[in-house]
Amino acid sequence: MKDKTTDSSEFMDVDWENRVLCSDESCIGVIGPDGRCKECGKAYESVLPAAATPIDEPAPEAESNGPAEAEPQQPGPPLPAAEEDDDWEKRTLCSDESCIGVIGPDGCCKECGRPYES
């Protein structure tokens, strides 16, 4: 009898090896069976390789030991919404459109370090 973890890791290895990356170099997505990126929705710019076509294999089943019971969550202290909203509205995004960072107090992006260009 095979171990279930071995089966699922083999399935993931096959999936990992056969993935097709999005043709937009600034995107981190992969192409789905419909020929579009799962992240940005852009259509793949070339012919999809045969390995990227959908495989009719059943998905691995999740183990179930009965119904999962949700633990009741205690409400935390209220957040100061007005203060948090002000910070969000006052932020300055990095001038590099492919960067996800914001400009810090030193005038440089906190993510890539590029100085802000207006």
N, C-alpha and C positions, 0 to 999 in steps of 0.2 A: 504494500500500500504506500502510495506517495504522500509526502507531506504537503499540505495545502499551501504553505508559504513558498515552497519550491515552485509549485504550479503557477502561482500568481507572479512571482518574480520572473519566471520564464516568459510569461505573457507580457509583462512590462518591458522586458529586454527587447522582445520582438517589436513591440509598439515603439520603443525609443529608437531602435535602429531604422525603422521605416518611416519616421516622421519627415515631413516636408516643411521647411521653414518658410515664413512669409517672405514674399519678394521685396517688400518694403524694408530696407536695411535698418530703419529706426524703430521697427516693430519687433516685439519679442514673441509673437504668436506663431502658431503652426497651422498648416492648411488642413481643413476638415474634409470629410468625404464629399461635401457639396462643392469643393474647389475654391472655397473662400476661407480667409484667415479667421480663426476662432476668436482672435483678440480685436482686430481692427475692422474686419469684414471685407477687406480688399480681396478682389478676385486674383487668383494665381496667374502670373503673367506668361506662363509657359505651359507645355503639356505635362500633366501630372504623370509621374512615373507609375508603373504598374503596382509597385509596392504600396502606394498611397491610396489605392482603391479600397473600398470597405471590405473587411473580412467578415464572413458570416460565421463567426465563432461566438458562442454564448459568453456573456460577461461572467466573471467569477462571482459566485453567490456569496453574500455576506453571511457570516455565522450569526445565529440568533439563539440566545439563551432565554427567550421569553420577552415579553414587552418591556421596553426600556421605560424606567420611571424617571421623570424629570424632577430634579431637586428644586424645592422652592427657593427662589432667590430673594434675598433681603435688599430692599432699596438702599442705595448709597446716599451720601449727603448730596444735596442739590448743588449743581454746578452754577457758577455765576455766569449765566448765559450772555448777558450784555457785554461783559469783559471779554469773553471768548469770541463773540461775534466781531468785536472791534479789532482784535488782533487779526482775524481772518480777512476782514475787509481792508486792512492797512498793509497787507503783505505785498511785496513786489516780486514778480516772477522773474526768473533768469531770462536774459535776452537771447540765449541760445535755445531755439525752439525744440531741439531734441533733448534738452535737459529738463528734469523734473524739479529742480531746486528752486529756492527762494533766496533773495538777496538779504544778507545779514547786515548788522550794524556797521561793519567795516566796508560796505559797498561792494562786496564780492559774494558770489553765489556760494551757499553753504554746501552744495552738492559737488559742483565741478571746479569751483574756485575762480571762475572767470569774472572779471570786473563788470559791473552793470554798464551797458551802453544804452543811452536813451534815444 
